[in-house]
Amino acid sequence: MSTKRAAALALINALSNVCQIYTPYLYYDSAAPRYIAAFCFNIAMLVMSVCFATVIRIVLGRLNKKLDEEEGTHLASNQTQQMENEEHGLPGQAISQGFRFLL
């Protein structure tokens, strides 16, 4: 599982830096000084980021509720249950130690 997390972090970092490649090409000299198309694109990306952040907050909130429901049960100590939890985005071994996602 640590390899999946490491690959995910590498992909996130790579994609977050892609915007530095194409962003300067949005600001045409002919569009100066207002750059309406570039600013509209920036606003659209900002709205998309807010939507993604909201979706992630909802998903992590649901995972926290799932963790709360499983707390106190002995299912989390079972090795197969831990692996199944990890496949569904829950940290398998950390569940028994009271792990929760920060919101």
Backbone hydrogen bonds, N-H to C=O, Kabsch-Sander energy under -0.5 kcal/mol:
donor,donor_aa,acceptor,acceptor_aa,energy
5,R,1,M,-2.1
6,A,2,S,-2.4
7,A,3,T,-2.3
8,A,4,K,-2.3
9,L,5,R,-2.5
10,A,6,A,-2.2
11,L,7,A,-2.4
12,I,8,A,-2.5
13,N,9,L,-2.4
14,A,10,A,-2.3
15,L,11,L,-2.7
16,S,12,I,-2.1
17,N,13,N,-0.9
17,N,14,A,-0.6
18,V,15,L,-0.7
19,C,15,L,-0.5
20,Q,17,N,-0.9
21,I,18,V,-2.1
22,Y,18,V,-1.0
23,T,19,C,-2.1
25,Y,22,Y,-0.9
26,L,23,T,-2.0
27,Y,24,P,-0.9
28,Y,26,L,-1.2
31,A,28,Y,-1.0
32,A,29,D,-1.2
34,R,31,A,-0.8
35,Y,31,A,-2.4
39,F,35,Y,-2.5
40,C,36,I,-2.5
41,F,37,A,-2.1
42,N,38,A,-2.4
43,I,39,F,-2.4
44,A,40,C,-2.4
45,M,41,F,-2.3
46,L,42,N,-2.0
47,V,43,I,-2.5
48,M,44,A,-2.2
49,S,45,M,-2.2
50,V,46,L,-2.2
51,C,47,V,-2.3
52,F,48,M,-2.6
53,A,49,S,-2.5
54,T,50,V,-2.1
55,V,51,C,-2.4
56,I,52,F,-2.6
57,R,53,A,-2.1
58,I,54,T,-2.2
59,V,55,V,-2.6
60,L,56,I,-2.7
61,G,57,R,-2.0
62,R,58,I,-2.2
63,L,59,V,-2.2
64,N,60,L,-2.2
65,K,61,G,-2.0
66,K,62,R,-2.3
67,L,63,L,-2.3
68,D,64,N,-2.4
69,E,65,K,-2.2
70,E,66,K,-1.8
71,E,67,L,-1.1
73,T,70,E,-1.7
76,A,73,T,-0.5
77,S,74,H,-0.6
78,N,75,L,-1.1
82,Q,78,N,-2.2
83,M,79,Q,-2.1
84,E,80,T,-2.2
85,N,81,Q,-2.6
86,E,82,Q,-2.1
87,E,83,M,-1.7
88,H,84,E,-1.1
88,H,85,N,-0.5
89,G,86,E,-1.2
90,L,85,N,-2.8
92,G,90,L,-0.9
95,I,91,P,-1.1
95,I,92,G,-0.6
96,S,93,Q,-0.6
97,Q,94,A,-0.8
98,G,95,I,-1.6
99,F,94,A,-2.1
